[in-house]
Amino acid sequence: MVDSIILAENDRVEQQLSSGQLSINATAVASIIVSRECRRLVMSEYLDGVGRGYRCTDLDDGARCDRCGEGLTVVMR
């Protein structure tokens, strides 16, 4: 299992994404951040190619992204 935390200002990410001046990798990360759909799908389409993406609902077992129902996890130290 992999957990990730992305800290970003959503408005700023959207501005950078719409500018068209980001690298391919930065565009992929920005798309994951601003997406309103399953984050696993957006990441899977980037890594596996458009049209081959998998959603959280395609998994038999595993954690779902915050868009598909798991929500945000509060990290405590």
C-alpha positions in Angstrom: 0.0 0.0 0.0 1.2 3.5 -0.7 0.0 6.6 1.1 0.7 10.1 -0.3 0.1 13.6 0.9 0.0 16.5 -1.5 0.1 20.0 -0.1 -0.8 22.6 -2.7 -3.0 25.6 -3.2 -5.8 24.4 -5.5 -6.3 27.7 -7.3 -2.6 28.0 -8.0 -2.4 24.5 -9.4 -5.4 25.2 -11.6 -3.7 28.4 -12.9 -0.5 26.5 -13.7 -2.4 23.7 -15.4 -4.3 26.0 -17.6 -1.2 27.9 -18.6 0.1 24.9 -20.6 3.6 25.6 -19.5 4.1 22.6 -17.1 6.2 19.6 -17.9 4.4 16.3 -18.7 5.0 15.0 -15.2 3.9 18.2 -13.5 0.8 18.2 -15.7 0.0 14.7 -14.5 0.4 15.6 -10.8 -1.7 18.8 -11.3 -4.4 16.8 -13.0 -4.5 14.3 -10.1 -4.8 17.3 -7.6 -7.7 19.1 -9.4 -9.6 16.1 -10.7 -13.2 15.7 -9.4 -13.2 12.0 -10.3 -11.4 9.0 -8.9 -7.8 9.9 -8.3 -6.7 6.3 -9.0 -8.3 6.6 -12.5 -6.4 9.8 -13.3 -3.1 8.3 -12.0 -3.7 5.0 -13.8 -4.4 6.7 -17.1 -1.2 8.7 -16.8 0.9 5.6 -15.9 -0.8 3.0 -18.1 -2.1 5.1 -20.9 -5.5 6.8 -21.6 -8.3 4.3 -21.8 -6.6 1.8 -19.6 -7.3 3.4 -16.3 -8.7 1.6 -13.2 -11.0 3.1 -10.7 -11.1 2.3 -7.0 -14.4 0.5 -7.6 -12.5 -1.9 -9.9 -10.6 -3.3 -7.0 -11.8 -6.3 -4.9 -9.7 -5.2 -2.0 -7.8 -2.1 -1.1 -8.2 1.4 0.1 -10.2 3.9 -1.9 -9.1 7.4 -2.7 -10.7 10.4 -1.1 -13.0 10.9 -4.1 -14.3 7.4 -4.0 -15.3 7.2 -0.4 -12.4 6.8 2.0 -12.2 10.5 2.5 -9.2 12.3 4.0 -7.2 10.7 6.7 -6.0 12.8 9.5 -2.3 12.2 10.2 -1.4 12.5 13.9 2.1 12.4 15.4 
